[in-house]
Amino acid sequence: MVSKVLQGRFGDARGSARVDTSLYHVSPQDLSPYLLLLLLLPSLLCTSEVTPEPCELDDKDYLCSCNFSDPEPDWSSGFQCMVAYKVEIRAGGRNLEKFLKHADTSPRQYSDVVKGLRVRELTVGAARVPARLLFALLRALGHSRLRELTLEDLEITGTLPPALEAAGPALSTLRLRNVSWAAGGAWLAELQQWLRPNLKELGIVQAQPLAFSCEQLRSFPSLATLDLSDNPGLGEGGLAATLCGHKFPALQDLRLRNAGMETLSVVCETLVAAVVQPHHLDLSQNALRASAHLGAPGCVWPSTLKSLNFSFAGLEQVPKGLPAKLRVLDLSCNRLSRAPRPDELPEVEKLILDGNPFMDPESPKPYGDSMNSSVARTCVYWLLATGLSGSLVLFLGNWNFV
């Protein structure tokens, strides 16, 4: 139904990008704030009959993907994305500063249009974006039904405007990958002003920078998942500066995969100091040092902790000082040469040991000398299934796969 309404107002979503502005009594230029929603489009351009359209909409009107990488992209192709549930838009690395003139348009001029959109998941990437333009986009999205927003491969330039109220979208999930901010450590606090307080999942991967200005940051009262993975420069010191005491009271799932963690005792102490009490802690793909085996004397892990993931951590033995009781302990794809003894383990309901050398008696060395080892193949398959990260280099180097 929504698709037909939008097609009636804006023309056939698969055909011409012609806009019937008579229904709104506005000119094409007045619709430019809405175009901010579709990568801040500046105006309507004629569709080329020679070059392929940069946007593709699938047959079910579910996914619309755009790649505006041509030197002179046809921005009007983005109009077919208006009927899609999931929209992915990448700007080919170009600078969007020339669109700043549209950033201050009143949302009242396009709010009815944005309210009618189906989009629930939006990805915007590969661009150099002035901060004021980004927040004009968030203000436009405040009238939408968007629930998941992903920003990736972006450089945010300039200063961030203050928000009088949380006028942005009611997101449940916000993911940022390889996003740099001219605002330095204040960026999350300034972004938070434009978010409503019901955010449940926040992912900050390959951040530049990651450390937050804790004194400026407000609490995230509903945030259940915080993903700081693939930030190898974070380390335990950066983790302490990032968790900001009492800012994540509802946190249940903390993901620190490939985040430069080395010593379990320091990780434990950091969680306690920040009053963070996760149910699930992912420390996979971190090169845990031998000192981590000494445990965490004087540190009591949060009583809420039920699951620990130490996969791909280079462990040669079970770390000491673990919580007394766990539901899940994942020690897969490490360097354990023998099965752990009961006195080395906490009380655990599910113990995962797949991918360790002792599981493959035909391999005298960890993972053997070639990819023929069934243990090695299992671990590589898991890496491919879960997504490769920077720690793959460490993983390959440790076990002589090449």
CORDA-V54431 format. One record per pair of residues at least 24 apart in sequence whose C-alpha atoms are under 10 Angstrom apart, sorted by sequence separation. I is the first residue (numbers start at 0). J is the second residue. If there is no record, write none. Layout:
i=I j=J
i=I j=J
This chain:
i=52 j=76
i=53 j=77
i=54 j=78
i=55 j=79
i=56 j=80
i=59 j=83
i=60 j=84
i=61 j=85
i=62 j=86
i=63 j=87
i=64 j=88
i=65 j=89
i=66 j=90
i=67 j=91
i=68 j=92
i=69 j=93
i=119 j=143
i=120 j=144
i=121 j=145
i=126 j=150
i=130 j=154
i=131 j=155
i=132 j=156
i=138 j=162
i=141 j=165
i=142 j=166
i=143 j=167
i=144 j=168
i=145 j=169
i=146 j=170
i=147 j=171
i=148 j=172
i=149 j=173
i=150 j=174
i=151 j=175
i=152 j=176
i=153 j=177
i=154 j=178
i=155 j=179
i=156 j=180
i=157 j=181
i=158 j=182
i=167 j=191
i=169 j=193
i=170 j=194
i=171 j=195
i=183 j=207
i=184 j=208
i=185 j=209
i=186 j=210
i=187 j=211
i=188 j=212
i=191 j=215
i=192 j=216
i=195 j=219
i=196 j=220
i=197 j=221
i=198 j=222
i=199 j=223
i=200 j=224
i=201 j=225
i=202 j=226
i=203 j=227
i=204 j=228
i=205 j=229
i=206 j=230
i=209 j=233
i=222 j=246
i=223 j=247
i=231 j=255
i=233 j=257
i=234 j=258
i=235 j=259
i=236 j=260
i=251 j=275
i=252 j=276
i=253 j=277
i=256 j=280
i=257 j=281
i=258 j=282
i=260 j=284
i=261 j=285
i=262 j=286
i=263 j=287
i=276 j=300
i=277 j=301
i=278 j=302
i=279 j=303
i=280 j=304
i=283 j=307
i=284 j=308
i=285 j=309
i=287 j=311
i=288 j=312
i=289 j=313
i=292 j=316
i=294 j=318
i=295 j=319
i=296 j=320
i=298 j=322
i=299 j=323
i=309 j=333
i=319 j=343
i=320 j=344
i=321 j=345
i=322 j=346
i=323 j=347
i=324 j=348
i=325 j=349
i=326 j=350
i=327 j=351
i=328 j=352
i=329 j=353
i=330 j=354
i=331 j=355
i=332 j=356
i=336 j=360
i=353 j=377
i=354 j=378
i=18 j=43
i=47 j=72
i=51 j=76
i=52 j=77
i=54 j=79
i=55 j=80
i=56 j=81
i=59 j=84
i=60 j=85
i=61 j=86
i=62 j=87
i=63 j=88
i=64 j=89
i=65 j=90
i=66 j=91
i=67 j=92
i=68 j=93
i=114 j=139
i=118 j=143
i=119 j=144
i=120 j=145
i=121 j=146
i=122 j=147
i=123 j=148
i=124 j=149
i=125 j=150
i=126 j=151
i=127 j=152
i=128 j=153
i=129 j=154
i=130 j=155
i=131 j=156
i=132 j=157
i=134 j=159
i=135 j=160
i=141 j=166
i=142 j=167
i=143 j=168
i=144 j=169
i=145 j=170
i=146 j=171
i=147 j=172
i=148 j=173
i=149 j=174
i=150 j=175
i=151 j=176
i=152 j=177
i=153 j=178
i=154 j=179
i=155 j=180
i=156 j=181
i=157 j=182
i=165 j=190
i=167 j=192
i=168 j=193
i=169 j=194
i=170 j=195
i=171 j=196
i=172 j=197
i=173 j=198
i=178 j=203
i=183 j=208
i=184 j=209
i=185 j=210
i=186 j=211
i=187 j=212
i=188 j=213
i=191 j=216
i=192 j=217
i=196 j=221
i=197 j=222
i=198 j=223
i=199 j=224
i=200 j=225
i=201 j=226
i=202 j=227
i=203 j=228
i=204 j=229
i=205 j=230
i=208 j=233
i=218 j=243
i=220 j=245
i=222 j=247
i=223 j=248
i=224 j=249
i=225 j=250
i=228 j=253
i=229 j=254
i=230 j=255
i=231 j=256
i=232 j=257
i=233 j=258
i=234 j=259
i=235 j=260
i=244 j=269
i=248 j=273
i=250 j=275
i=251 j=276
i=252 j=277
i=253 j=278
i=254 j=279
i=255 j=280
i=256 j=281
i=257 j=282
i=258 j=283
i=259 j=284
i=260 j=285
i=261 j=286
i=262 j=287
i=263 j=288
i=276 j=301
i=277 j=302
i=278 j=303
i=279 j=304
i=280 j=305
i=281 j=306
i=282 j=307
i=283 j=308
i=284 j=309
i=285 j=310
i=286 j=311
i=287 j=312
i=288 j=313
i=289 j=314
i=292 j=317
i=293 j=318
i=294 j=319
i=295 j=320
i=318 j=343
i=319 j=344
i=320 j=345
i=322 j=347
i=325 j=350
i=330 j=355
i=353 j=378
i=354 j=379
i=375 j=400
i=17 j=43
i=46 j=72
i=47 j=73
i=54 j=80
i=56 j=82
i=57 j=83
i=65 j=91
i=67 j=93
i=113 j=139
i=114 j=140
i=116 j=142
i=117 j=143
i=118 j=144
i=119 j=145
i=120 j=146
i=121 j=147
i=122 j=148
i=123 j=149
i=124 j=150
i=125 j=151
i=126 j=152
i=127 j=153
i=128 j=154
i=129 j=155
i=130 j=156
i=131 j=157
i=133 j=159
i=134 j=160
i=140 j=166
i=141 j=167
i=142 j=168
i=143 j=169
i=144 j=170
i=145 j=171
i=146 j=172
i=147 j=173
i=148 j=174
i=149 j=175
i=150 j=176
i=151 j=177
i=152 j=178
i=153 j=179
i=154 j=180
i=155 j=181
i=156 j=182
i=159 j=185
i=165 j=191
i=166 j=192
i=167 j=193
i=168 j=194
i=169 j=195
i=170 j=196
i=171 j=197
i=172 j=198
i=173 j=199
i=174 j=200
i=175 j=201
i=176 j=202
i=177 j=203
i=178 j=204
i=179 j=205
i=180 j=206
i=181 j=207
i=182 j=208
i=183 j=209
i=184 j=210
i=185 j=211
i=186 j=212
i=187 j=213
i=188 j=214
i=189 j=215
i=190 j=216
i=191 j=217
i=196 j=222
i=198 j=224
i=199 j=225
i=200 j=226
i=201 j=227
i=202 j=228
i=203 j=229
i=204 j=230
i=205 j=231
i=206 j=232
i=210 j=236
i=211 j=237
i=217 j=243
i=218 j=244
i=219 j=245
i=220 j=246
i=221 j=247
i=222 j=248
i=223 j=249
i=224 j=250
i=225 j=251
i=226 j=252
i=227 j=253
i=228 j=254
i=229 j=255
i=230 j=256
i=231 j=257
i=232 j=258
i=233 j=259
i=234 j=260
i=235 j=261
i=239 j=265
i=243 j=269
i=244 j=270
i=247 j=273
i=248 j=274
i=249 j=275
i=250 j=276
i=251 j=277
i=252 j=278
i=253 j=279
i=254 j=280
i=255 j=281
i=256 j=282
i=257 j=283
i=258 j=284
i=259 j=285
i=260 j=286
i=261 j=287
i=262 j=288
i=264 j=290
i=265 j=291
i=275 j=301
i=276 j=302
i=277 j=303
i=278 j=304
i=279 j=305
i=280 j=306
i=281 j=307
i=282 j=308
i=283 j=309
i=284 j=310
i=285 j=311
i=286 j=312
i=287 j=313
i=288 j=314
i=289 j=315
i=291 j=317
i=292 j=318
i=293 j=319
i=294 j=320
i=295 j=321
i=317 j=343
i=318 j=344
i=319 j=345
i=16 j=43
i=17 j=44
i=38 j=65
i=46 j=73
i=56 j=83
i=113 j=140
i=114 j=141
i=115 j=142
i=116 j=143
i=117 j=144
i=118 j=145
i=119 j=146
i=120 j=147
i=121 j=148
i=122 j=149
i=123 j=150
i=124 j=151
i=125 j=152
i=126 j=153
i=127 j=154
i=128 j=155
i=129 j=156
i=130 j=157
i=131 j=158
i=132 j=159
i=134 j=161
i=138 j=165
i=139 j=166
i=140 j=167
i=141 j=168
i=142 j=169
i=145 j=172
i=146 j=173
i=147 j=174
i=148 j=175
i=149 j=176
i=150 j=177
i=151 j=178
i=152 j=179
i=153 j=180
i=154 j=181
i=155 j=182
i=159 j=186
i=162 j=189
i=165 j=192
i=166 j=193
i=167 j=194
i=168 j=195
i=169 j=196
i=170 j=197
i=171 j=198
i=172 j=199
i=173 j=200
i=174 j=201
i=175 j=202
i=176 j=203
i=177 j=204
i=178 j=205
i=179 j=206
i=180 j=207
i=181 j=208
i=183 j=210
i=184 j=211
i=185 j=212
i=188 j=215
i=189 j=216
i=191 j=218
i=203 j=230
i=204 j=231
i=205 j=232
i=206 j=233
i=210 j=237
i=213 j=240
i=216 j=243
i=218 j=245
i=219 j=246
i=220 j=247
i=221 j=248
i=222 j=249
i=223 j=250
i=224 j=251
i=225 j=252
i=226 j=253
i=227 j=254
i=228 j=255
i=229 j=256
i=230 j=257
i=231 j=258
i=232 j=259
i=233 j=260
i=234 j=261
i=235 j=262
i=238 j=265
i=239 j=266
i=242 j=269
i=244 j=271
i=245 j=272
i=246 j=273
i=247 j=274
i=248 j=275
i=249 j=276
i=250 j=277
i=251 j=278
i=252 j=279
i=253 j=280
i=254 j=281
i=255 j=282
i=256 j=283
i=257 j=284
i=258 j=285
i=259 j=286
i=260 j=287
i=261 j=288
i=262 j=289
i=263 j=290
i=264 j=291
i=267 j=294
i=268 j=295
i=271 j=298
i=274 j=301
i=276 j=303
i=277 j=304
i=278 j=305
i=279 j=306
i=280 j=307
i=281 j=308
i=282 j=309
i=283 j=310
i=284 j=311
i=285 j=312
i=286 j=313
i=287 j=314
i=289 j=316
i=291 j=318
i=292 j=319
i=293 j=320
i=294 j=321
i=295 j=322
i=316 j=343
i=317 j=344
i=336 j=363
i=354 j=381
i=16 j=44
i=17 j=45
i=37 j=65
i=44 j=72
i=45 j=73
i=46 j=74
i=47 j=75
i=103 j=131
i=113 j=141
i=114 j=142
i=115 j=143
i=116 j=144
i=117 j=145
i=118 j=146
i=119 j=147
i=120 j=148
i=121 j=149
i=122 j=150
i=123 j=151
i=124 j=152
i=125 j=153
i=126 j=154
i=127 j=155
i=128 j=156
i=129 j=157
i=130 j=158
i=131 j=159
i=132 j=160
i=134 j=162
i=137 j=165
i=138 j=166
i=139 j=167
i=140 j=168
i=141 j=169
i=150 j=178
i=151 j=179
i=158 j=186
i=161 j=189
i=162 j=190
i=164 j=192
i=165 j=193
i=166 j=194
i=167 j=195
i=169 j=197
i=170 j=198
i=171 j=199
i=172 j=200
i=173 j=201
i=174 j=202
i=175 j=203
i=176 j=204
i=177 j=205
i=178 j=206
i=179 j=207
i=180 j=208
i=183 j=211
i=184 j=212
i=185 j=213
i=187 j=215
i=188 j=216
i=191 j=219
i=205 j=233
i=209 j=237
i=210 j=238
i=212 j=240
i=213 j=241
i=217 j=245
i=218 j=246
i=219 j=247
i=220 j=248
i=221 j=249
i=222 j=250
i=223 j=251
i=224 j=252
i=225 j=253
i=226 j=254
i=227 j=255
i=228 j=256
i=229 j=257
i=230 j=258
i=231 j=259
i=232 j=260
i=234 j=262
i=235 j=263
i=238 j=266
i=242 j=270
i=244 j=272
i=245 j=273
i=246 j=274
i=247 j=275
i=248 j=276
i=249 j=277
i=250 j=278
i=251 j=279
i=252 j=280
i=253 j=281
i=254 j=282
i=255 j=283
i=256 j=284
i=257 j=285
i=258 j=286
i=259 j=287
i=260 j=288
i=261 j=289
i=262 j=290
i=263 j=291
i=264 j=292
i=267 j=295
i=268 j=296
i=270 j=298
i=271 j=299
i=275 j=303
i=276 j=304
i=277 j=305
i=278 j=306
i=279 j=307
i=280 j=308
i=281 j=309
i=282 j=310
i=283 j=311
i=284 j=312
i=285 j=313
i=286 j=314
i=290 j=318
i=291 j=319
i=292 j=320
i=336 j=364
i=16 j=45
i=17 j=46
i=38 j=67
i=44 j=73
i=45 j=74
i=46 j=75
i=47 j=76
i=56 j=85
i=99 j=128
i=102 j=131
i=103 j=132
i=106 j=135
i=110 j=139
i=113 j=142
i=114 j=143
i=115 j=144
i=116 j=145
i=118 j=147
i=119 j=148
i=120 j=149
i=121 j=150
i=122 j=151
i=123 j=152
i=124 j=153
i=125 j=154
i=126 j=155
i=127 j=156
i=128 j=157
i=129 j=158
i=130 j=159
i=131 j=160
i=137 j=166
i=138 j=167
i=139 j=168
i=140 j=169
i=141 j=170
i=160 j=189
i=161 j=190
i=162 j=191
i=163 j=192
i=164 j=193
i=165 j=194
i=166 j=195
i=169 j=198
i=170 j=199
i=171 j=200
i=172 j=201
i=173 j=202
i=174 j=203
i=175 j=204
i=176 j=205
i=177 j=206
i=178 j=207
i=179 j=208
i=180 j=209
i=183 j=212
i=184 j=213
i=185 j=214
i=186 j=215
i=187 j=216
i=188 j=217
i=209 j=238
i=210 j=239
i=211 j=240
i=212 j=241
i=213 j=242
i=214 j=243
i=217 j=246
i=218 j=247
i=219 j=248
i=220 j=249
i=221 j=250
i=222 j=251
i=223 j=252
i=224 j=253
i=225 j=254
i=226 j=255
i=227 j=256
i=228 j=257
i=229 j=258
i=230 j=259
i=231 j=260
i=235 j=264
i=236 j=265
i=239 j=268
i=240 j=269
i=243 j=272
i=244 j=273
i=245 j=274
i=246 j=275
i=247 j=276
i=248 j=277
i=250 j=279
i=251 j=280
i=252 j=281
i=253 j=282
i=254 j=283
i=255 j=284
i=256 j=285
i=257 j=286
i=261 j=290
i=262 j=291
i=263 j=292
i=264 j=293
i=265 j=294
i=266 j=295
i=267 j=296
i=268 j=297
i=269 j=298
i=270 j=299
i=271 j=300
i=277 j=306
i=278 j=307
i=279 j=308
i=280 j=309
i=281 j=310
i=282 j=311
i=283 j=312
i=284 j=313
i=285 j=314
i=289 j=318
i=291 j=320
i=292 j=321
i=336 j=365
i=369 j=398
i=370 j=399
i=371 j=400
i=15 j=45
i=16 j=46
i=43 j=73
i=44 j=74
i=45 j=75
i=46 j=76
i=56 j=86
i=98 j=128
i=99 j=129
i=102 j=132
i=105 j=135
i=109 j=139
i=110 j=140
i=112 j=142
i=113 j=143
i=114 j=144
i=123 j=153
i=124 j=154
i=129 j=159
i=130 j=160
i=131 j=161
i=137 j=167
i=138 j=168
i=140 j=170
i=159 j=189
i=160 j=190
i=162 j=192
i=163 j=193
i=164 j=194
i=165 j=195
i=168 j=198
i=170 j=200
i=171 j=201
i=172 j=202
i=173 j=203
i=174 j=204
i=175 j=205
i=176 j=206
i=177 j=207
i=178 j=208
i=179 j=209
i=185 j=215
i=186 j=216
i=187 j=217
i=188 j=218
i=210 j=240
i=211 j=241
i=213 j=243
i=216 j=246
i=217 j=247
i=218 j=248
i=219 j=249
i=220 j=250
i=222 j=252
i=223 j=253
i=224 j=254
i=225 j=255
i=226 j=256
i=227 j=257
i=228 j=258
i=229 j=259
i=230 j=260
i=235 j=265
i=236 j=266
i=239 j=269
i=242 j=272
i=243 j=273
i=244 j=274
i=245 j=275
i=247 j=277
i=255 j=285
i=261 j=291
i=262 j=292
i=263 j=293
i=264 j=294
i=265 j=295
i=267 j=297
i=268 j=298
i=270 j=300
i=271 j=301
i=282 j=312
i=283 j=313
i=334 j=364
i=335 j=365
i=368 j=398
i=369 j=399
i=370 j=400
i=15 j=46
i=43 j=74
i=44 j=75
i=45 j=76
i=55 j=86
i=81 j=112
i=86 j=117
i=94 j=125
i=95 j=126
i=96 j=127
i=97 j=128
i=98 j=129
i=99 j=130
i=101 j=132
i=102 j=133
i=104 j=135
i=110 j=141
i=111 j=142
i=112 j=143
i=113 j=144
i=114 j=145
i=136 j=167
i=137 j=168
i=155 j=186
i=158 j=189
i=159 j=190
i=161 j=192
i=162 j=193
i=164 j=195
i=165 j=196
i=175 j=206
i=176 j=207
i=177 j=208
i=178 j=209
i=184 j=215
i=185 j=216
i=209 j=240
i=210 j=241
i=211 j=242
i=212 j=243
i=213 j=244
i=218 j=249
i=219 j=250
i=227 j=258
i=228 j=259
i=235 j=266
i=238 j=269
i=239 j=270
i=242 j=273
i=243 j=274
i=244 j=275
i=262 j=293
i=263 j=294
i=264 j=295
i=267 j=298
i=268 j=299
i=270 j=301
i=287 j=318
i=334 j=365
i=366 j=397
i=367 j=398
i=368 j=399
i=369 j=400
i=370 j=401
i=14 j=46
i=42 j=74
i=43 j=75
i=44 j=76
i=54 j=86
i=55 j=87
i=81 j=113
i=84 j=116
i=85 j=117
i=86 j=118
i=92 j=124
i=93 j=125
i=94 j=126
i=95 j=127
i=96 j=128
i=97 j=129
i=99 j=131
i=100 j=132
i=102 j=134
i=103 j=135
i=106 j=138
i=107 j=139
i=110 j=142
i=111 j=143
i=134 j=166
i=135 j=167
i=136 j=168
i=160 j=192
i=161 j=193
i=162 j=194
i=209 j=241
i=210 j=242
i=211 j=243
i=234 j=266
i=235 j=267
i=238 j=270
i=241 j=273
i=242 j=274
i=243 j=275
i=262 j=294
i=263 j=295
i=264 j=296
i=266 j=298
i=267 j=299
i=268 j=300
i=333 j=365
i=334 j=366
i=365 j=397
i=366 j=398
i=367 j=399
i=368 j=400
i=369 j=401
i=40 j=73
i=41 j=74
i=42 j=75
i=43 j=76
i=54 j=87
i=82 j=115
i=83 j=116
i=84 j=117
i=85 j=118
i=86 j=119
i=87 j=120
i=88 j=121
i=89 j=122
i=90 j=123
i=91 j=124
i=92 j=125
i=93 j=126
i=94 j=127
i=95 j=128
i=96 j=129
i=99 j=132
i=102 j=135
i=105 j=138
i=106 j=139
i=109 j=142
i=110 j=143
i=134 j=167
i=160 j=193
i=210 j=243
i=213 j=246
i=235 j=268
i=236 j=269
i=239 j=272
i=240 j=273
i=242 j=275
i=262 j=295
i=264 j=297
i=265 j=298
i=267 j=300
i=268 j=301
i=332 j=365
i=333 j=366
i=365 j=398
i=366 j=399
i=367 j=400
i=368 j=401
i=40 j=74
i=41 j=75
i=43 j=77
i=54 j=88
i=81 j=115
i=82 j=116
i=83 j=117
i=84 j=118
i=85 j=119
i=86 j=120
i=87 j=121
i=88 j=122
i=89 j=123
i=90 j=124
i=91 j=125
i=92 j=126
i=93 j=127
i=94 j=128
i=95 j=129
i=96 j=130
i=98 j=132
i=99 j=133
i=101 j=135
i=102 j=136
i=105 j=139
i=106 j=140
i=235 j=269
i=239 j=273
i=264 j=298
i=266 j=300
i=267 j=301
i=332 j=366
i=364 j=398
i=365 j=399
i=366 j=400
i=39 j=74
i=40 j=75
i=43 j=78
i=53 j=88
i=54 j=89
i=81 j=116
i=82 j=117
i=83 j=118
i=84 j=119
i=85 j=120
i=86 j=121
i=87 j=122
i=88 j=123
i=89 j=124
i=90 j=125
i=91 j=126
i=92 j=127
i=93 j=128
i=94 j=129
i=96 j=131
i=97 j=132
i=104 j=139
i=106 j=141
i=107 j=142
i=238 j=273
i=263 j=298
i=264 j=299
i=38 j=74
i=53 j=89
i=80 j=116
i=81 j=117
i=82 j=118
i=83 j=119
i=84 j=120
i=85 j=121
i=86 j=122
i=87 j=123
i=88 j=124
i=89 j=125
i=90 j=126
i=91 j=127
i=92 j=128
i=96 j=132
i=99 j=135
i=102 j=138
i=106 j=142
i=264 j=300
i=37 j=74
i=40 j=77
i=80 j=117
i=81 j=118
i=83 j=120
i=84 j=121
i=85 j=122
i=86 j=123
i=87 j=124
i=88 j=125
i=89 j=126
i=90 j=127
i=95 j=132
i=102 j=139
i=37 j=75
i=40 j=78
i=80 j=118
i=95 j=133
i=37 j=76
i=38 j=77
i=34 j=74
i=37 j=77
i=315 j=355
i=34 j=75
i=36 j=77
i=37 j=78
i=306 j=347
i=310 j=351
i=314 j=355
i=315 j=356
i=13 j=55
i=305 j=347
i=309 j=351
i=310 j=352
i=332 j=374
i=13 j=56
i=34 j=77
i=37 j=80
i=305 j=348
i=306 j=349
i=308 j=351
i=310 j=353
i=311 j=354
i=332 j=375
i=12 j=56
i=13 j=57
i=34 j=78
i=37 j=81
i=310 j=354
i=311 j=355
i=13 j=58
i=36 j=81
i=310 j=355
i=332 j=377
i=333 j=378
i=283 j=329
i=331 j=377
i=332 j=378
i=13 j=60
i=278 j=325
i=279 j=326
i=282 j=329
i=283 j=330
i=331 j=378
i=332 j=379
i=12 j=60
i=279 j=327
i=281 j=329
i=283 j=331
i=284 j=332
i=37 j=86
i=38 j=87
i=283 j=332
i=284 j=333
i=332 j=381
i=37 j=87
i=38 j=88
i=120 j=170
i=130 j=180
i=171 j=221
i=172 j=222
i=199 j=249
i=200 j=250
i=283 j=333
i=315 j=365
i=37 j=88
i=38 j=89
i=119 j=170
i=124 j=175
i=127 j=178
i=129 j=180
i=130 j=181
i=147 j=198
i=171 j=222
i=174 j=225
i=175 j=226
i=199 j=250
i=204 j=255
i=234 j=285
i=261 j=312
i=38 j=90
i=120 j=172
i=121 j=173
i=122 j=174
i=124 j=176
i=125 j=177
i=126 j=178
i=127 j=179
i=128 j=180
i=129 j=181
i=130 j=182
i=141 j=193
i=146 j=198
i=151 j=203
i=172 j=224
i=174 j=226
i=177 j=229
i=200 j=252
i=202 j=254
i=225 j=277
i=251 j=303
i=252 j=304
i=256 j=308
i=260 j=312
i=122 j=175
i=124 j=177
i=125 j=178
i=137 j=190
i=141 j=194
i=147 j=200
i=149 j=202
i=150 j=203
i=151 j=204
i=152 j=205
i=154 j=207
i=176 j=229
i=177 j=230
i=205 j=258
i=224 j=277
i=228 j=281
i=231 j=284
i=251 j=304
i=255 j=308
i=256 j=309
i=267 j=320
i=41 j=95
i=124 j=178
i=141 j=195
i=151 j=205
i=204 j=258
i=223 j=277
i=228 j=282
i=231 j=285
i=251 j=305
i=252 j=306
i=254 j=308
i=256 j=310
i=257 j=311
i=267 j=321
i=40 j=95
i=63 j=118
i=138 j=193
i=223 j=278
i=224 j=279
i=226 j=281
i=228 j=283
i=229 j=284
i=256 j=311
i=257 j=312
i=263 j=318
i=264 j=319
i=39 j=95
i=41 j=97
i=42 j=98
i=61 j=117
i=62 j=118
i=134 j=190
i=137 j=193
i=138 j=194
i=228 j=284
i=229 j=285
i=256 j=312
i=263 j=319
i=264 j=320
i=38 j=95
i=41 j=98
i=60 j=117
i=61 j=118
i=68 j=125
i=133 j=190
i=137 j=194
i=184 j=241
i=263 j=320
i=264 j=321
i=2 j=60
i=16 j=74
i=17 j=75
i=40 j=98
i=41 j=99
i=62 j=120
i=63 j=121
i=64 j=122
i=65 j=123
i=66 j=124
i=67 j=125
i=263 j=321
i=16 j=75
i=39 j=98
i=41 j=100
i=66 j=125
i=94 j=153
i=134 j=193
i=15 j=75
i=16 j=76
i=18 j=78
i=38 j=98
i=39 j=99
i=41 j=101
i=85 j=145
i=92 j=152
i=93 j=153
i=94 j=154
i=96 j=156
i=130 j=190
i=15 j=76
i=16 j=77
i=17 j=78
i=40 j=101
i=84 j=145
i=89 j=150
i=92 j=153
i=333 j=394
i=14 j=76
i=16 j=78
i=39 j=101
i=85 j=147
i=86 j=148
i=87 j=149
i=88 j=150
i=89 j=151
i=92 j=154
i=332 j=394
i=13 j=76
i=15 j=78
i=16 j=79
i=35 j=98
i=39 j=102
i=89 j=152
i=90 j=153
i=334 j=397
i=12 j=76
i=14 j=78
i=15 j=79
i=89 j=153
i=334 j=398
i=12 j=77
i=13 j=78
i=14 j=79
i=333 j=398
i=12 j=78
i=13 j=79
i=35 j=101
i=11 j=78
i=12 j=79
i=13 j=80
i=31 j=98
i=34 j=101
i=35 j=102
i=311 j=378
i=10 j=78
i=11 j=79
i=12 j=80
i=33 j=101
i=310 j=378
i=9 j=78
i=10 j=79
i=12 j=81
i=13 j=82
i=31 j=100
i=32 j=101
i=9 j=79
i=12 j=82
i=31 j=101
i=32 j=102
i=12 j=83
i=30 j=101
i=31 j=102
i=32 j=103
i=33 j=104
i=311 j=382
i=6 j=78
i=9 j=81
i=29 j=101
i=32 j=104
i=6 j=79
i=28 j=101
i=31 j=104
i=32 j=105
i=33 j=106
i=5 j=79
i=30 j=104
i=32 j=106
i=6 j=81
i=29 j=104
i=32 j=107
i=33 j=108
i=34 j=109
i=5 j=81
i=6 j=82
i=32 j=108
i=33 j=109
i=5 j=82
i=31 j=108
i=32 j=109
i=33 j=110
i=36 j=113
i=4 j=82
i=30 j=108
i=31 j=109
i=32 j=110
i=33 j=111
i=312 j=390
i=2 j=81
i=3 j=82
i=29 j=108
i=30 j=109
i=33 j=112
i=34 j=113
i=311 j=390
i=1 j=81
i=2 j=82
i=29 j=109
i=33 j=113
i=311 j=391
i=313 j=393
i=1 j=82
i=2 j=83
i=312 j=393
i=313 j=394
i=1 j=83
i=30 j=112
i=311 j=393
i=312 j=394
i=25 j=108
i=311 j=394
i=25 j=109
i=37 j=121
i=38 j=122
i=313 j=397
i=23 j=108
i=36 j=121
i=38 j=123
i=313 j=398
i=23 j=109
i=37 j=123
i=38 j=124
i=36 j=123
i=23 j=111
i=38 j=126
i=23 j=112
i=39 j=132
i=39 j=133
i=38 j=133
i=39 j=135
i=35 j=132
i=36 j=133
i=39 j=136
i=35 j=133
i=38 j=136
i=36 j=135
i=37 j=136
i=35 j=135
i=36 j=136
i=35 j=136
i=36 j=137
i=34 j=136
i=35 j=137
i=36 j=138
i=32 j=135
i=33 j=136
i=35 j=138
i=36 j=139
i=8 j=112
i=32 j=136
i=35 j=139
i=36 j=140
i=284 j=388
i=286 j=390
i=34 j=139
i=35 j=140
i=284 j=389
i=285 j=390
i=32 j=138
i=33 j=139
i=284 j=390
i=5 j=112
i=32 j=139
i=33 j=140
i=36 j=143
i=283 j=390
i=284 j=391
i=286 j=393
i=285 j=393
i=286 j=394
i=284 j=393
i=285 j=394
i=5 j=115
i=284 j=394
i=4 j=115
i=5 j=116
i=286 j=397
i=4 j=116
i=5 j=117
i=2 j=115
i=1 j=115
i=2 j=116
i=1 j=116
i=2 j=117
i=1 j=117
i=257 j=388
i=258 j=389
i=259 j=390
i=256 j=388
i=257 j=389
i=258 j=390
i=257 j=390
i=256 j=390
i=257 j=391
i=229 j=387
i=230 j=388
i=231 j=389
i=229 j=388
i=230 j=389
i=231 j=390
i=228 j=388
i=229 j=389
i=229 j=390
